[in-house]
Amino acid sequence: MGNASSFTINQLRDYSTLFSRNQVKSWLKQDFTSIYKKMNRYDEDWFENNNSSFLEYLRYIYKILENNYQNEYVFKNSFLNEILINDIISGDSKVFSEFRIGNAVADLVLFNGTSKVFEIKTEMDSAKRLDIQLKNYRTAFNEIYLIIPESKSKEYTYLEQEIGIITYQPNDLEKFKITRKATSNETVDPNVIMEVFHTNEYKGLVLEYFGSLPRMTSFNQFEKCKELILQIPNHILNSYFISIMKRRQKQVAIAKKHYKEFNQISLALKLTTTERKELIGLLKSPIKQTPYVLSTA
């Protein structure tokens, strides 16, 4: 494995594209073109070892990214493995990746006895949209945390005290440190929550709380249910929101020891245990030299 000076920023950025939803979906179809392209471009020596597998190559690439290129995938995956793993495995908490709220998409959201949102800003990110994102998060989540590299911590000191700060230092034994705890706020905006609920969820909520559904049609059921949900005391609606989101998210296959590099992939694609085993099994296939030179597109 090379050292930091061995890799250009373009090569690292190119490597990082392997850990994306579309690439993983292609691997599940036994299409490893994306991996072969990277090997042909940078790592032809991997073809010489007949015992090498796609899995070993991807783990090699992940380690390079972890040490040299803290992109969003590595950030998220490290946070899952270091901080959220026990909550997820226990089943007491449910975690979402890319959770839409208002006109923002949260990087990670955790629901247990409370709701927490985690917004990630890597070395490559700017704070350009952060104010808009935080404004949206305040409408629905009890606690808001910003996860940033330790090297950029001074850039975010202007944030309100209610926003928790978690710093990230990849070379430390303890990678993530809470440098400021979030202030809890259990007030949620029912108008925003209604937009998050699926039809069966808001109808189920009305039925559970009021004991019956109002007279309605498929055309006005949203507005009819919304009128009633607006009457629910806010702290009770907050609890319902948490429990409904926990029921929505099925248990995702996350591993505490084996192949931790792929935990964020499992979360993003909501892989079951069977699907994750299938993915790992396919990636254990041996690397074979392709009979033609792949394009560099």
C-alpha positions as CSV (number, residue, x, y, z in Angstrom):
1,M,0.0,0.0,0.0
2,G,1.3,3.4,-0.9
3,N,1.7,6.4,1.5
4,A,-0.2,9.7,1.3
5,S,2.2,11.1,-1.3
6,S,1.6,8.2,-3.6
7,F,-2.0,9.3,-4.4
8,T,-3.1,12.3,-6.3
9,I,-6.4,14.0,-5.2
10,N,-8.0,12.9,-8.5
11,Q,-7.0,9.3,-7.9
12,L,-8.5,9.4,-4.3
13,R,-11.6,11.0,-5.6
14,D,-11.9,8.4,-8.3
15,Y,-11.4,5.6,-5.7
16,S,-14.2,7.1,-3.6
17,T,-16.8,6.6,-6.4
18,L,-16.6,2.8,-5.8
19,F,-18.5,3.2,-2.5
20,S,-21.8,4.4,-4.0
21,R,-25.3,3.0,-4.2
22,N,-25.2,2.5,-7.9
23,Q,-21.9,0.7,-7.9
24,V,-23.1,-1.7,-5.1
25,K,-26.3,-2.4,-7.0
26,S,-24.2,-3.4,-10.0
27,W,-22.1,-5.8,-7.9
28,L,-25.3,-7.5,-6.7
29,K,-25.9,-8.1,-10.4
30,Q,-22.4,-9.6,-10.7
31,D,-21.2,-6.7,-12.7
32,F,-17.8,-5.7,-11.4
33,T,-16.9,-3.3,-14.3
34,S,-16.4,-0.4,-11.9
35,I,-13.8,-2.3,-9.9
36,Y,-12.0,-3.5,-13.0
37,K,-11.7,0.1,-14.2
38,K,-10.0,1.2,-11.1
39,M,-7.6,-1.7,-11.3
40,N,-6.7,-1.1,-14.9
41,R,-6.2,2.6,-14.2
42,Y,-4.1,2.4,-11.0
43,D,-3.5,-1.2,-9.7
44,E,-2.7,-3.6,-12.4
45,D,-0.5,-5.6,-10.0
46,W,-3.7,-6.9,-8.4
47,F,-4.3,-9.1,-11.5
48,E,-1.0,-10.9,-10.9
49,N,-2.2,-12.5,-7.6
50,N,-4.6,-15.3,-8.4
51,N,-5.8,-15.5,-4.9
52,S,-7.0,-11.9,-4.7
53,S,-10.7,-11.2,-4.5
54,F,-12.9,-8.1,-5.2
55,L,-13.5,-7.9,-1.5
56,E,-9.8,-7.7,-0.6
57,Y,-9.3,-5.0,-3.2
58,L,-12.2,-2.9,-1.9
59,R,-11.0,-3.2,1.7
60,Y,-7.6,-2.0,0.4
61,I,-9.2,1.0,-1.3
62,Y,-11.2,1.8,1.8
63,K,-8.1,1.9,4.0
64,I,-6.4,4.3,1.5
65,L,-9.5,6.6,1.7
66,E,-9.6,6.3,5.4
67,N,-6.0,7.4,5.7
68,N,-5.9,10.0,3.0
69,Y,-9.4,11.2,1.8
70,Q,-12.1,11.8,4.4
71,N,-15.0,11.8,2.0
72,E,-18.6,11.6,3.2
73,Y,-18.8,7.8,2.9
74,V,-15.8,7.2,5.1
75,F,-17.1,9.8,7.6
76,K,-20.5,8.2,7.8
77,N,-19.1,4.7,8.0
78,S,-16.6,5.6,10.7
79,F,-19.4,7.3,12.7
80,L,-21.6,4.2,12.4
81,N,-18.8,1.9,13.5
82,E,-17.5,4.0,16.3
83,I,-20.6,5.6,17.8
84,L,-23.9,4.2,16.6
85,I,-23.1,0.5,16.1
86,N,-24.3,-0.7,19.6
87,D,-27.6,1.1,19.3
88,I,-28.3,-0.3,15.9
89,I,-27.3,-3.9,16.8
90,S,-29.4,-3.9,20.0
91,G,-32.5,-3.1,18.0
92,D,-33.5,-0.3,20.4
93,S,-32.6,2.4,17.9
94,K,-33.3,2.9,14.3
95,V,-31.0,4.8,12.0
96,F,-31.8,6.4,8.6
97,S,-29.3,7.5,6.0
98,E,-30.3,10.4,3.8
99,F,-33.5,11.4,5.6
100,R,-35.5,14.1,3.9
101,I,-37.1,16.8,6.1
102,G,-38.6,19.9,4.6
103,N,-36.3,20.9,1.7
104,A,-33.1,19.4,3.3
105,V,-31.7,15.9,3.5
106,A,-30.1,14.9,6.7
107,D,-27.0,12.7,6.5
108,L,-27.9,10.4,9.5
109,V,-30.9,10.4,11.8
110,L,-31.3,8.3,14.9
111,F,-34.6,7.5,16.6
112,N,-34.7,5.8,20.1
113,G,-36.3,7.5,23.1
114,T,-35.6,10.8,21.3
115,S,-34.7,11.9,17.8
116,K,-31.3,13.0,16.8
117,V,-30.0,14.4,13.5
118,F,-26.3,14.3,12.4
119,E,-25.1,16.6,9.7
120,I,-21.7,15.9,8.3
121,K,-19.3,18.5,7.0
122,T,-16.0,17.0,5.6
123,E,-12.8,18.8,4.7
124,M,-14.3,19.1,1.2
125,D,-17.6,20.6,2.3
126,S,-18.5,24.2,2.7
127,A,-21.0,25.7,5.2
128,K,-22.9,27.3,2.3
129,R,-26.3,25.5,2.9
130,L,-25.8,24.8,6.6
131,D,-28.2,27.6,7.9
132,I,-31.0,26.3,5.7
133,Q,-30.3,22.7,6.8
134,L,-30.4,23.6,10.5
135,K,-33.6,25.6,10.0
136,N,-35.3,22.5,8.7
137,Y,-33.8,20.2,11.3
138,R,-35.1,22.4,14.1
139,T,-38.7,21.7,12.9
140,A,-38.6,17.9,13.6
141,F,-35.7,16.7,15.7
142,N,-35.0,16.9,19.4
143,E,-31.2,17.2,19.1
144,I,-29.0,18.4,16.3
145,Y,-25.4,17.5,16.0
146,L,-22.8,18.8,13.5
147,I,-19.9,16.3,12.8
148,I,-16.8,18.1,11.5
149,P,-13.1,17.4,11.2
150,E,-11.2,18.7,14.2
151,S,-9.1,20.8,11.9
152,K,-12.2,22.9,11.0
153,S,-13.7,23.2,14.5
154,K,-13.0,26.9,14.7
155,E,-15.0,27.6,11.6
156,Y,-18.2,26.6,13.3
157,T,-17.9,28.4,16.7
158,Y,-20.5,30.9,15.5
159,L,-23.3,28.3,15.7
160,E,-26.0,28.7,18.4
161,Q,-25.4,26.8,21.6
162,E,-28.3,24.4,21.0
163,I,-26.3,22.8,18.1
164,G,-24.1,20.0,19.4
165,I,-20.6,19.6,17.9
166,I,-18.8,16.3,17.3
167,T,-15.2,16.5,16.1
168,Y,-13.5,13.8,14.0
169,Q,-9.8,13.0,14.1
170,P,-9.1,9.8,12.0
171,N,-5.7,9.1,13.5
172,D,-6.8,9.2,17.1
173,L,-7.7,6.1,19.1
174,E,-11.0,7.9,19.9
175,K,-11.9,9.2,16.5
176,F,-15.1,11.1,17.5
177,K,-15.4,13.4,20.4
178,I,-18.4,15.4,21.6
179,T,-17.0,18.8,22.1
180,R,-20.4,20.4,22.8
181,K,-23.6,18.6,23.7
182,A,-26.8,19.5,21.9
183,T,-29.6,21.2,23.8
184,S,-32.8,19.1,23.7
185,N,-35.9,20.6,22.1
186,E,-39.0,18.4,22.0
187,T,-41.2,20.9,20.1
188,V,-41.9,19.7,16.6
189,D,-43.7,21.4,13.7
190,P,-46.8,19.3,12.9
191,N,-47.0,20.7,9.4
192,V,-43.5,19.4,8.7
193,I,-44.2,16.1,10.4
194,M,-47.3,15.6,8.2
195,E,-45.1,15.8,5.1
196,V,-42.8,13.1,6.5
197,F,-45.6,10.6,7.3
198,H,-46.8,8.1,4.7
199,T,-50.5,7.8,4.2
200,N,-50.9,4.7,6.3
201,E,-48.8,6.3,9.0
202,Y,-50.9,9.5,9.5
203,K,-54.1,7.6,9.2
204,G,-52.9,5.1,11.8
205,L,-51.9,7.9,14.1
206,V,-55.4,9.5,13.9
207,L,-57.1,6.2,14.5
208,E,-54.8,5.4,17.5
209,Y,-55.2,8.8,19.2
210,F,-58.8,9.7,18.4
211,G,-60.2,6.2,18.2
212,S,-61.7,6.6,14.7
213,L,-61.0,8.1,11.3
214,P,-63.0,11.1,10.0
215,R,-65.3,10.9,7.0
216,M,-63.0,11.4,4.1
217,T,-62.1,10.5,0.5
218,S,-58.8,9.6,-1.1
219,F,-58.7,13.2,-2.3
220,N,-59.1,15.0,1.0
221,Q,-57.7,12.4,3.5
222,F,-54.5,14.3,4.0
223,E,-56.2,17.6,4.9
224,K,-58.8,15.8,7.1
225,C,-56.2,13.9,9.1
226,K,-53.9,17.0,9.3
227,E,-56.7,19.0,10.9
228,L,-56.9,16.4,13.7
229,I,-53.2,15.9,14.1
230,L,-52.8,19.6,14.6
231,Q,-54.9,19.2,17.7
232,I,-52.6,16.6,19.3
233,P,-50.5,18.1,22.1
234,N,-47.0,18.8,20.8
235,H,-45.1,16.6,23.2
236,I,-47.4,13.7,22.4
237,L,-47.0,14.2,18.7
238,N,-43.2,14.2,19.2
239,S,-43.4,10.8,20.8
240,Y,-45.7,9.5,18.1
241,F,-43.3,10.7,15.4
242,I,-40.4,8.8,17.0
243,S,-42.3,5.6,17.4
244,I,-43.7,5.7,13.9
245,M,-40.3,6.3,12.4
246,K,-38.9,3.4,14.4
247,R,-41.6,1.1,13.1
248,R,-41.0,2.3,9.5
249,Q,-37.3,1.4,9.4
250,K,-36.7,-2.4,9.3
251,Q,-33.7,-3.9,11.0
252,V,-30.6,-3.3,8.8
253,A,-27.7,-5.8,8.6
254,I,-24.8,-4.0,10.3
255,A,-21.7,-5.9,11.5
256,K,-19.7,-5.1,14.6
257,K,-16.6,-7.1,13.6
258,H,-16.7,-8.4,10.1
259,Y,-16.5,-6.3,6.9
260,K,-17.2,-3.0,8.8
261,E,-16.2,-1.1,5.7
262,F,-19.6,-2.0,4.2
263,N,-21.8,-0.9,7.0
264,Q,-22.8,2.4,5.5
265,I,-23.6,0.6,2.2
266,S,-25.9,-1.8,4.2
267,L,-27.6,1.2,5.8
268,A,-28.0,3.2,2.6
269,L,-29.5,0.3,0.7
270,K,-31.3,-1.1,3.7
271,L,-29.8,-4.6,3.2
272,T,-31.2,-7.5,5.1
273,T,-28.8,-10.1,6.6
274,T,-29.4,-12.4,3.6
275,E,-28.8,-9.6,1.1
276,R,-25.6,-8.5,2.9
277,K,-24.3,-12.1,2.9
278,E,-25.1,-12.3,-0.8
279,L,-23.1,-9.1,-1.4
280,I,-20.1,-10.3,0.6
281,G,-20.2,-13.7,-1.1
282,L,-20.2,-12.2,-4.6
283,L,-17.3,-9.9,-3.6
284,K,-15.3,-12.9,-2.5
285,S,-15.1,-14.0,-6.1
286,P,-11.5,-14.1,-7.5
287,I,-10.2,-11.3,-9.6
288,K,-9.5,-12.3,-13.2
289,Q,-7.8,-10.4,-15.9
290,T,-10.4,-9.0,-18.3
291,P,-9.9,-10.1,-21.9
292,Y,-10.0,-6.4,-23.1
293,V,-8.9,-3.0,-21.9
294,L,-11.8,-1.2,-20.3
295,S,-12.5,2.4,-21.2
296,T,-11.4,5.0,-18.7
297,A,-14.8,6.7,-18.7
